[in-house]
Amino acid sequence: MMSKMVKACILSDSSSPGFWRLTLPFLHMIKHKTEDEYPISINLNIDQCKSADMLQADVVVVSRLHSQQHIDTITALKKMGKAVIYDLDDDLWQISPDNPAYFAYTKERLDNTKIMLDLVDVIVTTNDYLADSIAANTETPIVVIPNAIDIPSYQPTINKSRDGFKRVLWMGSQSHTADMATVSEAIEELLAADDKIKMVIVGSLPECIDDVFKEKPHRCEFNNFIKPVEKYIEFTTRLIADVAICPLVDSHFNCSKSNLKFLEYTAMHLPVVASNVRPYAESIVSGQSGIIADNGEDFYNGVTRLLNAKRTGRGMVKQARQFVQQHHNLNLTGSLWRKLCWALHKNR
């Protein structure tokens, strides 16, 4: 006889993927319980693995596990009749050699990931493009649950420059150095054209623009990523900026990524200039909810336009927020997760 509530154990971690893919949506479900036909009880484990929670669960959700010990654990859970979901948000087989993560994903780690994908009941990922790529490595069913963001948690914009400077924001890690290199000349030209423009960098300062700011240190405001990641959203709401940029190299790996940075910047009330690369090209209507750029010159022109036409930027932000609220809200993803957990439990 099927229980009236599905018990789910979520194994997340303190990484950025762990936060956005599992911690944030399941915390939202815990805080905002929904009375529907898919009731779910959630035990959220962050950077730990409580055996009791797994043993009591009907469904176990995991992410980026790739050791032999993990394989043994999932095998044991399957033998006990547990349903297991594996969340994967990158095409690990297509990481570029210029990405630091390329060296972390050894053949052994990739082989173990393949074993895990074949072992679980369902794979969850962020978009159809990535789902098709993952399908080339496994016959396990794949379900798309997009990234989501809590728009209401970002207060109405108070983070615009008020000291006479115009600030352009970029947030990224060392893995995005090659992406930033595509706009490094445009950034240098922006700084040369207007001495009131500053770059706001969050994460890592890419080598391609490091020399620019050695010569003009007062033109860059650098911030490290905030840890723990749970405090990251609060930190981003305090950032002062006027425009945000999303440069991205056109590669198979990048095309399989999600539009998360666009979601973040939109939640922060910032108009966006982004590369003409999926996923941004599929999310932004250029000239209406942001600006799509084909090259460095387009980035220069787009940023200049938005810095000098604040009303235009506000209109784009309004449309972008409507898109995000409709397609990437946590109530929507929560519903998708609950339905998936119930479907797996129902078929046990």
URVENGI-V941097 format. One line per field, one symbol per residue. psi: psi as a letter, one per 30 degrees, with the letter a starting at -180 (. if undefined). burial: # if it has 16 or more other ideal C-beta (glycine too) atoms within 10 Angstrom, else .. A space follows every 50 residues. Layout:
# URVENGI-V941097
psi: ???
burial: ???
This chain:
# URVENGI-V941097
psi: kklfkkkkkjjalgleeeeeeeeeeeeeeefikkjagikkkkjjjjhljj eeeeeflekkklkhkgleeeeeeeeeeefggkkkkjkkgljffgkkfgkf fefeileeeeeeeeeeefelekkkafleeeeeeeffflgkkkkkjlllki effjlkkghlkggflkkkkkklaffgeeefffgeeeeeeeeefjggkkkj kkckjkefgeeefefiffgkjkklkkklffgeeeefffkjlekkkikkkj leeeffllheeeeeeeeghkkkklkikkfefffkjkfegakkkfaeeeee eeeeeeefieeeeeeeeeeeeeeeeefhlfeeeeeeeeeeeeeeeeg.
burial: .....########...#############........#.#.#####.... ..##..##########...##.##..#....###########.##...#. ....#......##.###.#########.###.##..##.#.##.###### #..#....#.#...########..#################.....#### ######.##..##.....###.......#..##..##.###########. #.#######################.#####.##.#..#####..#.### .######.....#..##..##.###..###.##############...
